[in-house]
């Protein structure tokens, strides 16, 4: 079976968002172009890592170009997207591997999110070999979302993604673990329940 690639070049919209209540949220990347909508599920830490790495890559592009690249230093308020995810949110796949690249010729950020795949291997060496084969197989690999963004779109995505990640449960002032509405057992108070 050939690989399914969800290509958005360019997307009308590319955002990170959530479904559910804080503490029980499911995180998604969602790309849209006209009537097409693709939503892929991923972990909160993956969203945070993607946004942070995207900002780092954009900063490096600006630094190497001496400021001549079409990349804003901060996200523009004009293209800030705070709307919820387009509904219905239907998960195409769960993300396993992500990649970022900068196309210097076209001045575009390339974001790839590849489906999670279980590999069977009996040794570390065989596992590494299986992973390499999977990554090199452009024709028969797992499903992939590929999005090409301008520098401004990438900055706006990164800002929203970090805002979404930080919009969860507030941290406990003593231990920094997330507080549930019912409170939580705080290790800094020897296990006594602390209210929200």
mmCIF file of the C-alpha atoms, coordinates in Angstrom:
data_MODEL
# 
_entry.id   MODEL 
# 
loop_
_atom_site.group_PDB 
_atom_site.id 
_atom_site.type_symbol 
_atom_site.label_atom_id 
_atom_site.label_alt_id 
_atom_site.label_comp_id 
_atom_site.label_asym_id 
_atom_site.label_entity_id 
_atom_site.label_seq_id 
_atom_site.pdbx_PDB_ins_code 
_atom_site.Cartn_x 
_atom_site.Cartn_y 
_atom_site.Cartn_z 
_atom_site.occupancy 
_atom_site.B_iso_or_equiv 
_atom_site.pdbx_formal_charge 
_atom_site.auth_seq_id 
_atom_site.auth_comp_id 
_atom_site.auth_asym_id 
_atom_site.auth_atom_id 
_atom_site.pdbx_PDB_model_num 
ATOM 1   C CA . UNK A 1 1   ? 0.000   0.000  0.000  1.00 0.00 ? 1   UNK A CA 1 
ATOM 2   C CA . UNK A 1 2   ? 1.397   3.402  -0.921 1.00 0.00 ? 2   UNK A CA 1 
ATOM 3   C CA . UNK A 1 3   ? 2.045   6.125  1.628  1.00 0.00 ? 3   UNK A CA 1 
ATOM 4   C CA . UNK A 1 4   ? -0.713  8.657  2.225  1.00 0.00 ? 4   UNK A CA 1 
ATOM 5   C CA . UNK A 1 5   ? 0.684   12.206 2.327  1.00 0.00 ? 5   UNK A CA 1 
ATOM 6   C CA . UNK A 1 6   ? -1.569  15.052 3.445  1.00 0.00 ? 6   UNK A CA 1 
ATOM 7   C CA . UNK A 1 7   ? 0.142   17.986 1.697  1.00 0.00 ? 7   UNK A CA 1 
ATOM 8   C CA . UNK A 1 8   ? -0.714  21.612 2.443  1.00 0.00 ? 8   UNK A CA 1 
ATOM 9   C CA . UNK A 1 9   ? 1.347   23.988 0.306  1.00 0.00 ? 9   UNK A CA 1 
ATOM 10  C CA . UNK A 1 10  ? 0.303   26.544 1.464  1.00 0.00 ? 10  UNK A CA 1 
ATOM 11  C CA . UNK A 1 11  ? -2.385  25.904 4.083  1.00 0.00 ? 11  UNK A CA 1 
ATOM 12  C CA . UNK A 1 12  ? -5.197  28.369 4.672  1.00 0.00 ? 12  UNK A CA 1 
ATOM 13  C CA . UNK A 1 13  ? -4.740  27.565 8.353  1.00 0.00 ? 13  UNK A CA 1 
ATOM 14  C CA . UNK A 1 14  ? -2.287  25.474 10.404 1.00 0.00 ? 14  UNK A CA 1 
ATOM 15  C CA . UNK A 1 15  ? -2.793  25.408 14.176 1.00 0.00 ? 15  UNK A CA 1 
ATOM 16  C CA . UNK A 1 16  ? -2.299  23.401 17.334 1.00 0.00 ? 16  UNK A CA 1 
ATOM 17  C CA . UNK A 1 17  ? -5.376  22.952 19.480 1.00 0.00 ? 17  UNK A CA 1 
ATOM 18  C CA . UNK A 1 18  ? -7.061  20.735 22.025 1.00 0.00 ? 18  UNK A CA 1 
ATOM 19  C CA . UNK A 1 19  ? -10.263 18.855 22.648 1.00 0.00 ? 19  UNK A CA 1 
ATOM 20  C CA . UNK A 1 20  ? -11.370 18.198 26.222 1.00 0.00 ? 20  UNK A CA 1 
ATOM 21  C CA . UNK A 1 21  ? -10.959 19.704 29.671 1.00 0.00 ? 21  UNK A CA 1 
ATOM 22  C CA . UNK A 1 22  ? -7.601  20.629 31.229 1.00 0.00 ? 22  UNK A CA 1 
ATOM 23  C CA . UNK A 1 23  ? -5.969  17.516 32.597 1.00 0.00 ? 23  UNK A CA 1 
ATOM 24  C CA . UNK A 1 24  ? -7.797  15.357 30.063 1.00 0.00 ? 24  UNK A CA 1 
ATOM 25  C CA . UNK A 1 25  ? -7.054  17.244 26.848 1.00 0.00 ? 25  UNK A CA 1 
ATOM 26  C CA . UNK A 1 26  ? -6.148  15.624 23.552 1.00 0.00 ? 26  UNK A CA 1 
ATOM 27  C CA . UNK A 1 27  ? -3.746  17.714 21.472 1.00 0.00 ? 27  UNK A CA 1 
ATOM 28  C CA . UNK A 1 28  ? -4.051  18.067 17.702 1.00 0.00 ? 28  UNK A CA 1 
ATOM 29  C CA . UNK A 1 29  ? -2.301  19.659 14.756 1.00 0.00 ? 29  UNK A CA 1 
ATOM 30  C CA . UNK A 1 30  ? -4.866  20.780 12.211 1.00 0.00 ? 30  UNK A CA 1 
ATOM 31  C CA . UNK A 1 31  ? -4.249  21.939 8.638  1.00 0.00 ? 31  UNK A CA 1 
ATOM 32  C CA . UNK A 1 32  ? -6.924  23.326 6.341  1.00 0.00 ? 32  UNK A CA 1 
ATOM 33  C CA . UNK A 1 33  ? -7.065  24.404 2.714  1.00 0.00 ? 33  UNK A CA 1 
ATOM 34  C CA . UNK A 1 34  ? -10.482 25.192 1.304  1.00 0.00 ? 34  UNK A CA 1 
ATOM 35  C CA . UNK A 1 35  ? -12.850 22.363 2.288  1.00 0.00 ? 35  UNK A CA 1 
ATOM 36  C CA . UNK A 1 36  ? -9.970  19.964 3.166  1.00 0.00 ? 36  UNK A CA 1 
ATOM 37  C CA . UNK A 1 37  ? -9.245  19.505 6.871  1.00 0.00 ? 37  UNK A CA 1 
ATOM 38  C CA . UNK A 1 38  ? -6.607  17.167 8.315  1.00 0.00 ? 38  UNK A CA 1 
ATOM 39  C CA . UNK A 1 39  ? -6.272  16.632 12.068 1.00 0.00 ? 39  UNK A CA 1 
ATOM 40  C CA . UNK A 1 40  ? -3.537  14.523 13.660 1.00 0.00 ? 40  UNK A CA 1 
ATOM 41  C CA . UNK A 1 41  ? -3.265  13.721 17.372 1.00 0.00 ? 41  UNK A CA 1 
ATOM 42  C CA . UNK A 1 42  ? -0.064  14.098 19.368 1.00 0.00 ? 42  UNK A CA 1 
ATOM 43  C CA . UNK A 1 43  ? 1.222   14.512 22.910 1.00 0.00 ? 43  UNK A CA 1 
ATOM 44  C CA . UNK A 1 44  ? 1.441   17.822 24.755 1.00 0.00 ? 44  UNK A CA 1 
ATOM 45  C CA . UNK A 1 45  ? 5.229   17.488 24.935 1.00 0.00 ? 45  UNK A CA 1 
ATOM 46  C CA . UNK A 1 46  ? 5.388   17.035 21.163 1.00 0.00 ? 46  UNK A CA 1 
ATOM 47  C CA . UNK A 1 47  ? 3.425   20.267 20.620 1.00 0.00 ? 47  UNK A CA 1 
ATOM 48  C CA . UNK A 1 48  ? 5.743   22.142 22.994 1.00 0.00 ? 48  UNK A CA 1 
ATOM 49  C CA . UNK A 1 49  ? 8.875   20.685 21.375 1.00 0.00 ? 49  UNK A CA 1 
ATOM 50  C CA . UNK A 1 50  ? 7.625   21.506 17.864 1.00 0.00 ? 50  UNK A CA 1 
ATOM 51  C CA . UNK A 1 51  ? 6.870   25.133 18.794 1.00 0.00 ? 51  UNK A CA 1 
ATOM 52  C CA . UNK A 1 52  ? 10.189  25.619 20.584 1.00 0.00 ? 52  UNK A CA 1 
ATOM 53  C CA . UNK A 1 53  ? 12.237  24.052 17.761 1.00 0.00 ? 53  UNK A CA 1 
ATOM 54  C CA . UNK A 1 54  ? 10.312  26.053 15.187 1.00 0.00 ? 54  UNK A CA 1 
ATOM 55  C CA . UNK A 1 55  ? 11.198  29.313 16.968 1.00 0.00 ? 55  UNK A CA 1 
ATOM 56  C CA . UNK A 1 56  ? 14.838  28.214 17.274 1.00 0.00 ? 56  UNK A CA 1 
ATOM 57  C CA . UNK A 1 57  ? 15.024  27.366 13.567 1.00 0.00 ? 57  UNK A CA 1 
ATOM 58  C CA . UNK A 1 58  ? 13.417  30.688 12.586 1.00 0.00 ? 58  UNK A CA 1 
ATOM 59  C CA . UNK A 1 59  ? 15.860  32.573 14.843 1.00 0.00 ? 59  UNK A CA 1 
ATOM 60  C CA . UNK A 1 60  ? 18.761  30.741 13.179 1.00 0.00 ? 60  UNK A CA 1 
ATOM 61  C CA . UNK A 1 61  ? 17.432  31.596 9.703  1.00 0.00 ? 61  UNK A CA 1 
ATOM 62  C CA . UNK A 1 62  ? 17.280  35.285 10.666 1.00 0.00 ? 62  UNK A CA 1 
ATOM 63  C CA . UNK A 1 63  ? 20.778  35.155 12.176 1.00 0.00 ? 63  UNK A CA 1 
ATOM 64  C CA . UNK A 1 64  ? 22.352  33.425 9.157  1.00 0.00 ? 64  UNK A CA 1 
ATOM 65  C CA . UNK A 1 65  ? 20.660  35.727 6.667  1.00 0.00 ? 65  UNK A CA 1 
ATOM 66  C CA . UNK A 1 66  ? 21.747  38.837 8.547  1.00 0.00 ? 66  UNK A CA 1 
ATOM 67  C CA . UNK A 1 67  ? 18.101  39.829 8.947  1.00 0.00 ? 67  UNK A CA 1 
ATOM 68  C CA . UNK A 1 68  ? 17.305  39.691 5.216  1.00 0.00 ? 68  UNK A CA 1 
ATOM 69  C CA . UNK A 1 69  ? 15.090  36.565 5.432  1.00 0.00 ? 69  UNK A CA 1 
ATOM 70  C CA . UNK A 1 70  ? 11.333  37.083 5.296  1.00 0.00 ? 70  UNK A CA 1 
ATOM 71  C CA . UNK A 1 71  ? 10.951  35.959 8.911  1.00 0.00 ? 71  UNK A CA 1 
ATOM 72  C CA . UNK A 1 72  ? 9.497   38.250 11.571 1.00 0.00 ? 72  UNK A CA 1 
ATOM 73  C CA . UNK A 1 73  ? 11.260  38.398 14.940 1.00 0.00 ? 73  UNK A CA 1 
ATOM 74  C CA . UNK A 1 74  ? 7.925   37.853 16.751 1.00 0.00 ? 74  UNK A CA 1 
ATOM 75  C CA . UNK A 1 75  ? 4.469   36.661 15.730 1.00 0.00 ? 75  UNK A CA 1 
ATOM 76  C CA . UNK A 1 76  ? 2.373   39.336 14.049 1.00 0.00 ? 76  UNK A CA 1 
ATOM 77  C CA . UNK A 1 77  ? -0.903  40.224 15.755 1.00 0.00 ? 77  UNK A CA 1 
ATOM 78  C CA . UNK A 1 78  ? -2.475  40.565 12.291 1.00 0.00 ? 78  UNK A CA 1 
ATOM 79  C CA . UNK A 1 79  ? -2.298  36.842 11.576 1.00 0.00 ? 79  UNK A CA 1 
ATOM 80  C CA . UNK A 1 80  ? -2.797  35.570 15.133 1.00 0.00 ? 80  UNK A CA 1 
ATOM 81  C CA . UNK A 1 81  ? -5.360  32.758 15.118 1.00 0.00 ? 81  UNK A CA 1 
ATOM 82  C CA . UNK A 1 82  ? -7.180  32.134 18.395 1.00 0.00 ? 82  UNK A CA 1 
ATOM 83  C CA . UNK A 1 83  ? -10.215 30.379 16.903 1.00 0.00 ? 83  UNK A CA 1 
ATOM 84  C CA . UNK A 1 84  ? -11.032 26.833 18.028 1.00 0.00 ? 84  UNK A CA 1 
ATOM 85  C CA . UNK A 1 85  ? -10.219 23.811 15.885 1.00 0.00 ? 85  UNK A CA 1 
ATOM 86  C CA . UNK A 1 86  ? -12.517 23.238 12.912 1.00 0.00 ? 86  UNK A CA 1 
ATOM 87  C CA . UNK A 1 87  ? -15.135 20.629 13.747 1.00 0.00 ? 87  UNK A CA 1 
ATOM 88  C CA . UNK A 1 88  ? -15.691 17.787 13.563 1.00 0.00 ? 88  UNK A CA 1 
ATOM 89  C CA . UNK A 1 89  ? -12.157 16.917 14.704 1.00 0.00 ? 89  UNK A CA 1 
ATOM 90  C CA . UNK A 1 90  ? -11.466 13.518 13.139 1.00 0.00 ? 90  UNK A CA 1 
ATOM 91  C CA . UNK A 1 91  ? -8.052  12.042 13.914 1.00 0.00 ? 91  UNK A CA 1 
ATOM 92  C CA . UNK A 1 92  ? -6.268  10.800 10.771 1.00 0.00 ? 92  UNK A CA 1 
ATOM 93  C CA . UNK A 1 93  ? -3.442  9.267  12.809 1.00 0.00 ? 93  UNK A CA 1 
ATOM 94  C CA . UNK A 1 94  ? -1.356  9.658  15.985 1.00 0.00 ? 94  UNK A CA 1 
ATOM 95  C CA . UNK A 1 95  ? 1.993   11.369 15.403 1.00 0.00 ? 95  UNK A CA 1 
ATOM 96  C CA . UNK A 1 96  ? 5.159   9.427  16.138 1.00 0.00 ? 96  UNK A CA 1 
ATOM 97  C CA . UNK A 1 97  ? 7.947   11.297 14.345 1.00 0.00 ? 97  UNK A CA 1 
ATOM 98  C CA . UNK A 1 98  ? 8.171   14.990 13.469 1.00 0.00 ? 98  UNK A CA 1 
ATOM 99  C CA . UNK A 1 99  ? 10.662  16.878 11.324 1.00 0.00 ? 99  UNK A CA 1 
ATOM 100 C CA . UNK A 1 100 ? 11.355  20.540 10.573 1.00 0.00 ? 100 UNK A CA 1 
ATOM 101 C CA . UNK A 1 101 ? 13.320  22.037 7.705  1.00 0.00 ? 101 UNK A CA 1 
ATOM 102 C CA . UNK A 1 102 ? 13.851  25.444 6.106  1.00 0.00 ? 102 UNK A CA 1 
ATOM 103 C CA . UNK A 1 103 ? 13.639  25.772 2.316  1.00 0.00 ? 103 UNK A CA 1 
ATOM 104 C CA . UNK A 1 104 ? 15.988  28.716 1.746  1.00 0.00 ? 104 UNK A CA 1 
ATOM 105 C CA . UNK A 1 105 ? 15.161  28.952 -1.939 1.00 0.00 ? 105 UNK A CA 1 
ATOM 106 C CA . UNK A 1 106 ? 11.429  29.428 -1.410 1.00 0.00 ? 106 UNK A CA 1 
ATOM 107 C CA . UNK A 1 107 ? 11.718  30.913 2.118  1.00 0.00 ? 107 UNK A CA 1 
ATOM 108 C CA . UNK A 1 108 ? 9.378   28.297 3.613  1.00 0.00 ? 108 UNK A CA 1 
ATOM 109 C CA . UNK A 1 109 ? 9.300   26.251 6.820  1.00 0.00 ? 109 UNK A CA 1 
ATOM 110 C CA . UNK A 1 110 ? 8.515   22.594 6.131  1.00 0.00 ? 110 UNK A CA 1 
ATOM 111 C CA . UNK A 1 111 ? 6.766   20.703 8.932  1.00 0.00 ? 111 UNK A CA 1 
ATOM 112 C CA . UNK A 1 112 ? 6.341   16.934 8.681  1.00 0.00 ? 112 UNK A CA 1 
ATOM 113 C CA . UNK A 1 113 ? 4.394   14.786 11.130 1.00 0.00 ? 113 UNK A CA 1 
ATOM 114 C CA . UNK A 1 114 ? 4.564   11.048 10.491 1.00 0.00 ? 114 UNK A CA 1 
ATOM 115 C CA . UNK A 1 115 ? 2.255   8.406  11.981 1.00 0.00 ? 115 UNK A CA 1 
ATOM 116 C CA . UNK A 1 116 ? 3.364   6.365  14.957 1.00 0.00 ? 116 UNK A CA 1 
ATOM 117 C CA . UNK A 1 117 ? 4.569   2.929  13.881 1.00 0.00 ? 117 UNK A CA 1 
ATOM 118 C CA . UNK A 1 118 ? 5.306   -0.133 15.997 1.00 0.00 ? 118 UNK A CA 1 
ATOM 119 C CA . UNK A 1 119 ? 8.522   -1.861 14.911 1.00 0.00 ? 119 UNK A CA 1 
ATOM 120 C CA . UNK A 1 120 ? 9.309   -5.493 15.689 1.00 0.00 ? 120 UNK A CA 1 
ATOM 121 C CA . UNK A 1 121 ? 13.000  -6.101 16.234 1.00 0.00 ? 121 UNK A CA 1 
ATOM 122 C CA . UNK A 1 122 ? 14.883  -8.610 18.336 1.00 0.00 ? 122 UNK A CA 1 
ATOM 123 C CA . UNK A 1 123 ? 17.952  -6.450 18.982 1.00 0.00 ? 123 UNK A CA 1 
ATOM 124 C CA . UNK A 1 124 ? 19.057  -2.806 19.183 1.00 0.00 ? 124 UNK A CA 1 
ATOM 125 C CA . UNK A 1 125 ? 20.936  -3.191 15.901 1.00 0.00 ? 125 UNK A CA 1 
ATOM 126 C CA . UNK A 1 126 ? 17.898  -4.618 14.098 1.00 0.00 ? 126 UNK A CA 1 
ATOM 127 C CA . UNK A 1 127 ? 15.695  -1.887 15.579 1.00 0.00 ? 127 UNK A CA 1 
ATOM 128 C CA . UNK A 1 128 ? 18.028  0.855  14.317 1.00 0.00 ? 128 UNK A CA 1 
ATOM 129 C CA . UNK A 1 129 ? 18.098  -0.783 10.884 1.00 0.00 ? 129 UNK A CA 1 
ATOM 130 C CA . UNK A 1 130 ? 14.276  -1.055 10.782 1.00 0.00 ? 130 UNK A CA 1 
ATOM 131 C CA . UNK A 1 131 ? 13.906  2.601  11.810 1.00 0.00 ? 131 UNK A CA 1 
ATOM 132 C CA . UNK A 1 132 ? 16.318  3.721  9.071  1.00 0.00 ? 132 UNK A CA 1 
ATOM 133 C CA . UNK A 1 133 ? 14.480  1.680  6.407  1.00 0.00 ? 133 UNK A CA 1 
ATOM 134 C CA . UNK A 1 134 ? 11.152  3.160  7.541  1.00 0.00 ? 134 UNK A CA 1 
ATOM 135 C CA . UNK A 1 135 ? 12.445  6.743  7.390  1.00 0.00 ? 135 UNK A CA 1 
ATOM 136 C CA . UNK A 1 136 ? 13.954  6.234  3.921  1.00 0.00 ? 136 UNK A CA 1 
ATOM 137 C CA . UNK A 1 137 ? 10.847  4.610  2.408  1.00 0.00 ? 137 UNK A CA 1 
ATOM 138 C CA . UNK A 1 138 ? 9.138   7.543  0.680  1.00 0.00 ? 138 UNK A CA 1 
ATOM 139 C CA . UNK A 1 139 ? 6.746   5.332  -1.269 1.00 0.00 ? 139 UNK A CA 1 
ATOM 140 C CA . UNK A 1 140 ? 5.440   2.825  1.287  1.00 0.00 ? 140 UNK A CA 1 
ATOM 141 C CA . UNK A 1 141 ? 5.964   4.515  4.647  1.00 0.00 ? 141 UNK A CA 1 
ATOM 142 C CA . UNK A 1 142 ? 3.332   5.434  7.227  1.00 0.00 ? 142 UNK A CA 1 
ATOM 143 C CA . UNK A 1 143 ? 0.868   8.308  6.666  1.00 0.00 ? 143 UNK A CA 1 
ATOM 144 C CA . UNK A 1 144 ? 2.362   11.803 6.862  1.00 0.00 ? 144 UNK A CA 1 
ATOM 145 C CA . UNK A 1 145 ? 1.154   15.391 7.205  1.00 0.00 ? 145 UNK A CA 1 
ATOM 146 C CA . UNK A 1 146 ? 3.441   17.820 5.349  1.00 0.00 ? 146 UNK A CA 1 
ATOM 147 C CA . UNK A 1 147 ? 2.852   21.570 5.648  1.00 0.00 ? 147 UNK A CA 1 
ATOM 148 C CA . UNK A 1 148 ? 4.837   24.409 4.045  1.00 0.00 ? 148 UNK A CA 1 
ATOM 149 C CA . UNK A 1 149 ? 4.598   27.736 5.912  1.00 0.00 ? 149 UNK A CA 1 
ATOM 150 C CA . UNK A 1 150 ? 5.904   31.253 5.403  1.00 0.00 ? 150 UNK A CA 1 
ATOM 151 C CA . UNK A 1 151 ? 8.100   32.641 8.178  1.00 0.00 ? 151 UNK A CA 1 
ATOM 152 C CA . UNK A 1 152 ? 5.185   34.716 9.485  1.00 0.00 ? 152 UNK A CA 1 
ATOM 153 C CA . UNK A 1 153 ? 2.839   31.706 9.502  1.00 0.00 ? 153 UNK A CA 1 
ATOM 154 C CA . UNK A 1 154 ? 5.459   29.632 11.325 1.00 0.00 ? 154 UNK A CA 1 
ATOM 155 C CA . UNK A 1 155 ? 5.924   32.317 14.025 1.00 0.00 ? 155 UNK A CA 1 
ATOM 156 C CA . UNK A 1 156 ? 2.149   32.577 14.485 1.00 0.00 ? 156 UNK A CA 1 
ATOM 157 C CA . UNK A 1 157 ? 1.853   28.771 14.735 1.00 0.00 ? 157 UNK A CA 1 
ATOM 158 C CA . UNK A 1 158 ? 4.637   28.570 17.346 1.00 0.00 ? 158 UNK A CA 1 
ATOM 159 C CA . UNK A 1 159 ? 3.089   31.332 19.479 1.00 0.00 ? 159 UNK A CA 1 
ATOM 160 C CA . UNK A 1 160 ? -0.359  29.743 19.464 1.00 0.00 ? 160 UNK A CA 1 
ATOM 161 C CA . UNK A 1 161 ? 1.071   26.275 20.138 1.00 0.00 ? 161 UNK A CA 1 
ATOM 162 C CA . UNK A 1 162 ? 2.954   27.504 23.215 1.00 0.00 ? 162 UNK A CA 1 
ATOM 163 C CA . UNK A 1 163 ? -0.168  29.370 24.396 1.00 0.00 ? 163 UNK A CA 1 
ATOM 164 C CA . UNK A 1 164 ? -2.238  26.172 24.024 1.00 0.00 ? 164 UNK A CA 1 
ATOM 165 C CA . UNK A 1 165 ? 0.321   24.119 25.953 1.00 0.00 ? 165 UNK A CA 1 
ATOM 166 C CA . UNK A 1 166 ? 0.452   26.691 28.769 1.00 0.00 ? 166 UNK A CA 1 
ATOM 167 C CA . UNK A 1 167 ? -3.343  27.016 28.993 1.00 0.00 ? 167 UNK A CA 1 
ATOM 168 C CA . UNK A 1 168 ? -3.698  23.808 31.018 1.00 0.00 ? 168 UNK A CA 1 
ATOM 169 C CA . UNK A 1 169 ? -4.059  23.336 34.745 1.00 0.00 ? 169 UNK A CA 1 
ATOM 170 C CA . UNK A 1 170 ? -2.287  25.858 36.982 1.00 0.00 ? 170 UNK A CA 1 
ATOM 171 C CA . UNK A 1 171 ? 0.829   24.600 38.792 1.00 0.00 ? 171 UNK A CA 1 
ATOM 172 C CA . UNK A 1 172 ? 0.937   24.001 42.550 1.00 0.00 ? 172 UNK A CA 1 
ATOM 173 C CA . UNK A 1 173 ? 2.916   26.861 44.139 1.00 0.00 ? 173 UNK A CA 1 
ATOM 174 C CA . UNK A 1 174 ? 4.872   24.373 46.257 1.00 0.00 ? 174 UNK A CA 1 
ATOM 175 C CA . UNK A 1 175 ? 5.759   21.460 43.965 1.00 0.00 ? 175 UNK A CA 1 
ATOM 176 C CA . UNK A 1 176 ? 4.902   22.811 40.475 1.00 0.00 ? 176 UNK A CA 1 
ATOM 177 C CA . UNK A 1 177 ? 2.810   19.733 39.637 1.00 0.00 ? 177 UNK A CA 1 
ATOM 178 C CA . UNK A 1 178 ? -0.530  20.514 37.965 1.00 0.00 ? 178 UNK A CA 1 
ATOM 179 C CA . UNK A 1 179 ? -3.458  21.231 40.277 1.00 0.00 ? 179 UNK A CA 1 
ATOM 180 C CA . UNK A 1 180 ? -6.691  19.386 39.543 1.00 0.00 ? 180 UNK A CA 1 
ATOM 181 C CA . UNK A 1 181 ? -9.990  21.121 40.353 1.00 0.00 ? 181 UNK A CA 1 
ATOM 182 C CA . UNK A 1 182 ? -10.338 18.644 43.248 1.00 0.00 ? 182 UNK A CA 1 
ATOM 183 C CA . UNK A 1 183 ? -6.800  19.478 44.468 1.00 0.00 ? 183 UNK A CA 1 
ATOM 184 C CA . UNK A 1 184 ? -3.829  17.108 44.473 1.00 0.00 ? 184 UNK A CA 1 
ATOM 185 C CA . UNK A 1 185 ? -1.579  15.175 46.816 1.00 0.00 ? 185 UNK A CA 1 
ATOM 186 C CA . UNK A 1 186 ? 1.413   17.494 47.176 1.00 0.00 ? 186 UNK A CA 1 
ATOM 187 C CA . UNK A 1 187 ? 4.747   15.733 47.779 1.00 0.00 ? 187 UNK A CA 1 
ATOM 188 C CA . UNK A 1 188 ? 6.111   18.898 49.434 1.00 0.00 ? 188 UNK A CA 1 
ATOM 189 C CA . UNK A 1 189 ? 3.412   18.614 52.106 1.00 0.00 ? 189 UNK A CA 1 
ATOM 190 C CA . UNK A 1 190 ? 4.122   14.939 52.831 1.00 0.00 ? 190 UNK A CA 1 
ATOM 191 C CA . UNK A 1 191 ? 1.094   13.781 50.887 1.00 0.00 ? 191 UNK A CA 1 
ATOM 192 C CA . UNK A 1 192 ? -1.547  16.047 52.419 1.00 0.00 ? 192 UNK A CA 1 
ATOM 193 C CA . UNK A 1 193 ? -4.261  17.015 49.971 1.00 0.00 ? 193 UNK A CA 1 
ATOM 194 C CA . UNK A 1 194 ? -3.958  20.589 48.721 1.00 0.00 ? 194 UNK A CA 1 
ATOM 195 C CA . UNK A 1 195 ? -7.052  22.384 47.416 1.00 0.00 ? 195 UNK A CA 1 
ATOM 196 C CA . UNK A 1 196 ? -7.109  24.247 44.106 1.00 0.00 ? 196 UNK A CA 1 
# 
